[in-house]
Amino acid sequence: MSITKLCDYCGQPALYTDSAVVYGRSYGMIYYCPPCHAWVGVHRGTDKPLGRLANAELRDWKKKAHAAFDPLWQGGRMKRNAAYAWLAQKLGIPEKQTHIGMFDVRLCQQVVRICTNERS
């Protein structure tokens, strides 16, 4: 049974298609909304989305959020799970909802601000 993923921007069903439509070569399957140029990858071997569909602005903020957050656990300062627990507490959201792939622009901006202040 295939998942129907609706576009977070226009509300229309996203296409389940090969990522070559956006990258020019295949990196696996994605959900893609052509009118909004928004997409999200899927977990390998499934049709389960990795997060929410993202347009150019959100993709940019997700990259910035990961660039600010990932060094906290990749550098050995914290274990990955502890870093996500810390971030959940700072954001005031449940740990189960603390996944940059699910964040909107506002939450990604908060991640950047929180992590930048933590390193200062």
Steps between C-alpha positions, in 0.01 A plus 500: 500500500645835397492805724324809365715798594335840464704808417544724804468806275214436255330201662505291182629140496874483439639268235692194620785505249871452447719780635655540153214743428662756733867397513559384142610159627342246730557504874188297572133576517339824616164666537495800267255785438580647156302827539667581834839342415487340844625152581599258771699178481382167635654240727695257282291206388171658612261773392514659848600870477810619686319815607277764349505629144735795479519787253825689429470724808436211738775286344741789559395538864521123561860506375578794732332323794703183442820704460435668836376191688698203368843615630362475855480122473737425211790661683449273799375774731173307547368169381246539219198399710606733780541785251146448369365483857681827579360661184147381580526660844632826352221508239235400753374211288486123560811300406290290259427819302862619502612415149633772269341320205158578647570862595361807327705813427424656840624195693811472282577866574460429873743206471759725337458766770508252791803310371690818410441633854612165646835523320556865605 
